[in-house]
Amino acid sequence: MTERRTLLRAALLAPWLLPAVARGAACAGRRVRGAGWADALRRDLDAMADELTRTLRPWAVPDKVFVPEAYGLRTGELATPAIRRAVDACAAAGGGIVRLAQGDYVSGTIDLRSGVMLEVAEGARLLASTDLKDYPERRARRPTVQDSNMGMNQSLIFAEGCTRVGVRGKGLIDGRGTPDNFPGQETTGATPGRPFLIRMLDCSQVVIADIRLKDSPCWMQNYLNCDNLIVDGIHVENQANHNNDGIDIDGCRRVIVRNCFISAEDDALCFKGASQRPIDQVLVEHCRLYSTCNALKFGTDSQGDFRNVLVRHVEVGGPAADMRAMKRRKADGGISWETVDGATVERVLVHDAHIVRAESPLFLRLGDRGRVRPEQARPQPGRLRRIVFDRITGSDNGRRGSFFTGVPGHAIEDVLLRDVDLPMTATTEPAIRQQDIPEAPAGYPDPHMFSPVMPAYGLWTRHVRRLTLQRVRFTTTAPDPRPMLLAGPDADSPCTP
């Protein structure tokens, strides 16, 4: 098998590296602006990560233990009433542990309270009831875009306005969310009749640790407008139904996600802005994130800003052949940063990431959908800027290619790719011509939005300003008629200083 290799070294790009460029010349012969801002950003985010690691610790759980068996649980009965009584007693006592420790507990909605740590001990299982009547609606006191768009108000574990709350343990929470139990269509809107497994709104000091989570009827976890959130050491397999996200973090501040394994039918680790609150100060490290949609993502709901985010030492992409998968295919996107509803996305750094089995390893999209609550005015397009991909490797990726695109009048700004080595699958099929790619400003943003074969096998850009490449290489498994790099209209030619 032959291998096509083209290497961008620390020198100006020569014109022959950019065949068929529609607009924008190669860097040779003109002054190139550097990306010194990226080194300052790295220092700032390293300092942020150190501060989060030092100060964001799990809250001290009182050693008082409450078990459902002491509150009326009988063998063979639905455990919900006894678990609720244990939670109430725990909260009334000033907090502690509600422990599920003896086999299986079948339950509907459990409302957590401040000071309560729900613990599923090793060998125990919390099994979601398969009767939708056991999930009474919990409507958010503070309406958000998620409520107006998804209309989802049911969950197995729910908390709102709590301080010091969490779920932990070496046991299993199984949502039993198959289509037979919870039927529904794949959708980008409402998901009626399919509860979330965990939903926490407007909470602070939230800890989710060590637990195994399996097969939610819909999203696995949703943390919306929470402060001081720790997700550590969890194992998630959400491969049973449509819209099976792994974890959704929406409008939260001071967040650590570390040591996690997530395999999801839909987005694996997804940040959102439907809360219309900013996401700020986020550290993601030492995680393995797999999805047949987007492995690591901000969007599509992007009403609140997303900034000061450091992702390091991760593997992202599609599920391997030996993993459970509802849909056996590559990830649509490896890392996808999207803003289409007015948010500013900035100061985001990913380094030491390995991208596997992704059709588009890297995807940036600045659009103009403008989705907000019905009573709110449509916002102007947001901004997508100061984005760094540093020390990115990959294997077994697809043929589509990575691409970055804004819309006319609103360009992505200040993007650095440094020490990137991404192999791609070659194709002999015709690629879409860049002049045929619609602007689609209000289109749903996903890497498959334009074509299965994009104009460049490595990276295509449009409406991007100040894109810098340093030691960047895309390779193909065989000869590919497409160029490695292609800069479309209103895009600076990618350059190395």
SVG drawing of the C-alpha trace seen along z (x, -y; Angstrom):
<svg xmlns="http://www.w3.org/2000/svg" viewBox="-48 -41 59 51">
<polyline fill="none" stroke="black" stroke-width="0.4" points="0.0,0.0 1.4,-3.4 1.1,-6.3 0.8,-9.9 2.7,-12.2 3.0,-15.9 4.8,-17.7 4.4,-21.3 7.7,-22.3 8.7,-25.4 9.0,-27.3 6.7,-29.3 4.3,-27.2 5.2,-26.9 2.5,-27.5 2.6,-23.9 1.2,-22.8 -2.0,-24.6 -3.2,-23.4 -6.6,-24.7 -6.9,-27.4 -9.9,-29.4 -8.8,-32.6 -5.8,-33.6 -2.2,-33.1 0.4,-30.9 2.4,-32.5 5.6,-32.9 6.6,-36.4 4.4,-38.1 4.9,-38.9 3.3,-36.3 1.7,-37.2 2.8,-34.8 0.7,-33.2 2.5,-34.4 -1.0,-34.7 -1.1,-30.9 1.9,-30.6 0.4,-33.2 -2.9,-31.3 -1.1,-28.0 0.5,-29.7 -2.9,-31.1 -4.7,-27.8 -2.0,-25.8 -2.2,-28.1 -6.0,-27.7 -5.6,-23.9 -3.2,-24.0 -5.6,-26.2 -8.6,-24.0 -6.6,-20.9 -5.6,-22.5 -8.9,-24.0 -11.7,-22.1 -12.0,-19.0 -15.0,-16.7 -17.0,-18.1 -16.7,-16.3 -19.5,-13.9 -20.7,-13.2 -20.2,-9.6 -23.9,-9.0 -25.4,-6.3 -29.1,-5.8 -30.3,-2.7 -33.7,-2.2 -34.1,1.1 -34.5,-1.0 -37.2,-3.1 -39.7,-0.4 -38.2,1.3 -39.6,4.7 -38.3,7.4 -39.9,7.2 -41.4,3.8 -40.6,0.6 -37.8,-1.0 -38.7,-4.6 -40.7,-5.5 -38.1,-3.9 -35.2,-5.6 -37.0,-9.0 -37.6,-8.6 -33.9,-7.7 -33.0,-10.9 -35.3,-13.0 -34.0,-11.6 -30.4,-12.1 -31.0,-15.8 -32.9,-16.4 -29.9,-15.0 -27.6,-17.5 -26.4,-15.3 -24.6,-12.0 -24.8,-8.9 -27.9,-7.2 -26.4,-3.8 -27.8,-1.1 -25.9,1.9 -27.9,5.1 -28.6,6.3 -31.0,4.6 -33.1,1.6 -35.8,0.8 -36.9,-2.9 -38.5,-5.8 -37.5,-9.4 -35.3,-10.1 -35.1,-13.7 -31.8,-14.5 -31.4,-17.2 -28.5,-19.3 -26.0,-17.4 -27.0,-14.0 -24.5,-11.7 -26.3,-8.8 -24.0,-5.8 -24.5,-2.6 -22.1,-0.2 -20.0,2.4 -22.2,5.3 -25.4,3.3 -27.5,2.0 -30.0,-0.9 -32.3,0.2 -34.6,-2.4 -38.2,-1.5 -39.5,-0.8 -42.9,-2.4 -43.0,-6.0 -45.6,-6.7 -42.8,-6.4 -41.1,-9.6 -43.3,-12.6 -42.3,-15.8 -39.8,-18.1 -40.1,-21.4 -37.2,-23.8 -38.0,-26.8 -35.8,-28.9 -36.8,-28.3 -34.0,-27.8 -33.6,-27.1 -33.4,-23.4 -36.9,-23.5 -38.3,-25.3 -36.4,-23.2 -36.3,-19.6 -39.4,-19.7 -37.8,-17.0 -38.8,-17.1 -38.3,-13.5 -35.3,-11.8 -34.3,-9.0 -32.1,-11.2 -33.0,-14.9 -31.6,-17.8 -32.3,-21.5 -30.9,-24.3 -28.9,-21.9 -25.5,-22.6 -23.2,-19.6 -24.9,-16.8 -23.6,-13.9 -23.6,-10.3 -20.8,-7.8 -20.0,-4.2 -18.5,-1.1 -21.9,0.2 -24.1,-0.2 -27.0,-2.5 -28.8,-1.0 -31.4,-3.1 -32.7,0.0 -33.4,-2.6 -33.9,-0.3 -36.5,-1.3 -38.6,1.6 -38.9,0.0 -38.8,-3.7 -39.7,-4.1 -39.0,-7.3 -37.5,-8.8 -34.1,-10.3 -34.4,-14.0 -32.7,-17.4 -35.7,-18.7 -38.0,-17.3 -37.6,-13.7 -40.9,-12.9 -41.2,-9.7 -37.5,-9.1 -36.2,-10.3 -32.6,-11.4 -30.7,-9.3 -29.2,-12.2 -30.3,-15.9 -29.0,-18.5 -29.9,-22.2 -28.6,-25.3 -26.6,-23.3 -23.2,-23.8 -20.5,-21.5 -21.5,-18.5 -19.5,-15.3 -20.1,-12.4 -17.4,-9.7 -16.5,-6.2 -20.0,-5.1 -20.8,-2.9 -23.7,-4.3 -25.5,-2.3 -28.2,-2.7 -30.3,-5.8 -33.5,-6.2 -32.1,-9.6 -29.2,-11.7 -27.2,-10.0 -26.3,-13.1 -27.2,-16.9 -25.5,-19.4 -27.0,-22.9 -25.8,-26.1 -23.8,-24.3 -20.7,-25.7 -17.8,-23.5 -18.6,-20.3 -16.3,-17.3 -16.8,-14.2 -14.1,-11.7 -13.5,-8.1 -16.9,-7.3 -17.6,-4.6 -20.4,-5.4 -21.9,-3.1 -24.9,-4.8 -25.5,-2.7 -29.2,-1.7 -31.3,-4.3 -31.4,-7.5 -30.0,-10.8 -27.8,-8.8 -25.4,-11.5 -22.7,-10.5 -22.5,-13.7 -23.8,-17.2 -22.4,-20.1 -24.3,-23.3 -23.4,-26.8 -21.3,-25.5 -18.3,-27.1 -15.2,-25.6 -15.4,-22.1 -13.1,-19.1 -13.8,-16.0 -11.0,-13.4 -10.3,-9.7 -13.5,-9.0 -14.5,-6.4 -17.5,-7.4 -19.0,-5.5 -22.1,-7.1 -24.4,-6.7 -24.8,-10.5 -22.2,-13.1 -19.9,-11.7 -18.7,-14.8 -20.8,-17.7 -20.7,-21.3 -23.7,-23.5 -25.1,-27.0 -28.8,-26.4 -28.8,-27.7 -27.7,-31.1 -25.0,-31.2 -21.3,-31.1 -19.1,-28.0 -15.8,-29.1 -12.8,-27.4 -12.9,-23.9 -10.3,-21.1 -10.7,-17.8 -7.9,-15.3 -7.0,-11.6 -10.3,-10.7 -11.4,-8.3 -14.4,-9.6 -16.1,-7.6 -19.1,-8.4 -20.8,-7.8 -21.7,-11.5 -19.2,-13.9 -16.7,-12.7 -15.9,-16.1 -18.1,-19.1 -19.4,-22.5 -22.9,-23.0 -25.3,-22.8 -27.1,-24.9 -24.6,-27.8 -26.5,-30.7 -24.0,-31.1 -20.3,-31.7 -17.6,-29.0 -14.2,-30.1 -11.0,-29.2 -11.1,-25.5 -8.1,-23.1 -8.3,-19.6 -5.3,-17.4 -4.2,-13.8 -7.3,-12.4 -8.3,-9.9 -11.4,-10.8 -13.3,-9.3 -15.5,-6.5 -16.1,-3.2 -13.6,-0.4 -14.8,2.9 -14.9,4.6 -17.1,1.9 -20.9,2.0 -22.4,-0.3 -26.0,-0.9 -24.7,-2.2 -21.5,-0.6 -19.7,-3.6 -16.9,-6.1 -17.5,-9.3 -18.9,-12.1 -16.5,-14.5 -13.5,-14.0 -13.3,-17.5 -16.1,-19.9 -16.3,-23.5 -19.5,-25.2 -21.3,-28.4 -24.5,-29.2 -26.7,-30.9 -24.8,-34.0 -22.2,-32.7 -18.5,-33.7 -16.2,-30.6 -12.7,-31.6 -9.5,-30.6 -9.9,-26.9 -6.8,-24.7 -6.5,-21.0 -3.1,-19.3 -1.9,-15.8 -5.0,-14.3 -5.2,-11.2 -8.1,-11.1 -9.3,-7.7 -12.0,-6.5 -13.4,-10.0 -14.6,-11.2 -13.7,-14.7 -11.0,-14.8 -11.3,-18.6 -14.4,-20.8 -15.0,-24.5 -18.3,-26.2 -19.4,-29.7 -23.0,-30.0 -26.1,-32.1 -29.0,-29.9 -30.0,-32.2 -32.1,-29.8 -33.2,-31.3 -36.4,-31.1 -39.6,-32.1 -40.1,-35.3 -36.5,-36.5 -35.0,-38.5 -32.9,-36.7 -29.2,-37.3 -26.4,-38.3 -23.8,-35.7 -21.2,-35.1 -17.5,-34.8 -15.1,-31.8 -11.5,-32.7 -8.3,-31.9 -8.5,-28.2 -5.5,-25.9 -4.9,-22.3 -1.4,-21.3 0.3,-17.8 -2.6,-16.0 -2.1,-12.5 -4.5,-10.0 -5.2,-6.7 -7.9,-5.0 -9.7,-8.2 -12.2,-8.5 -12.1,-10.2 -14.2,-13.4 -11.4,-15.7 -11.4,-18.4 -12.8,-21.8 -13.3,-25.2 -16.0,-27.6 -17.7,-30.8 -20.3,-32.7 -20.0,-35.9 -19.2,-38.9 -18.4,-36.7 -15.1,-34.9 -13.4,-32.5 -10.3,-34.2 -6.9,-33.2 -6.6,-29.5 -3.3,-27.6 -2.5,-24.0 0.9,-22.9 2.6,-19.5 -0.4,-17.8 0.0,-14.4 -3.4,-13.0 -3.7,-10.1 -6.8,-10.0 -8.4,-7.4 -8.0,-8.1 -10.9,-8.3 -11.3,-8.1 -14.8,-9.4 -15.4,-13.0 -15.3,-15.6 -17.8,-18.4 -16.4,-21.5 -15.9,-24.4 -17.9,-26.7 -20.9,-24.3 -20.7,-24.3 -23.6,-26.4 -23.1,-29.0 -26.2,-27.6 -25.8,-30.1 -28.8,-28.7 -28.1,-25.1 -27.8,-22.5 -24.0,-22.4 -22.4,-19.0 -19.4,-17.7 -21.7,-15.9 -23.6,-19.0 -22.1,-19.5 -20.7,-16.4 -19.2,-13.0 -16.1,-14.0 -14.9,-17.6 -12.6,-19.5 -9.4,-18.7 -8.3,-15.5 -6.5,-17.3 -8.1,-20.7 -10.5,-23.0 -11.2,-26.5 -13.6,-29.3 -14.2,-32.6 -11.2,-32.1 -8.7,-34.8 -5.2,-34.3 -4.9,-30.5 -1.4,-29.4 0.0,-25.9 3.3,-24.8 4.6,-21.3 1.3,-20.0 1.0,-16.8 -2.0,-15.0 -1.4,-11.7 -3.5,-9.4 -3.4,-5.6 -3.3,-5.8 -3.1,-8.4 -6.0,-10.9 -6.9,-13.4 -7.7,-16.2 -5.2,-18.7 -4.1,-18.4 -5.0,-22.1 -7.5,-24.4 -8.4,-27.9 -11.8,-29.0 -13.3,-32.5 -12.7,-35.1 -10.0,-32.9 -6.4,-33.7 -4.1,-31.1 -2.8,-28.8 0.7,-29.8 3.6,-28.8 5.7,-31.7"/>
</svg>
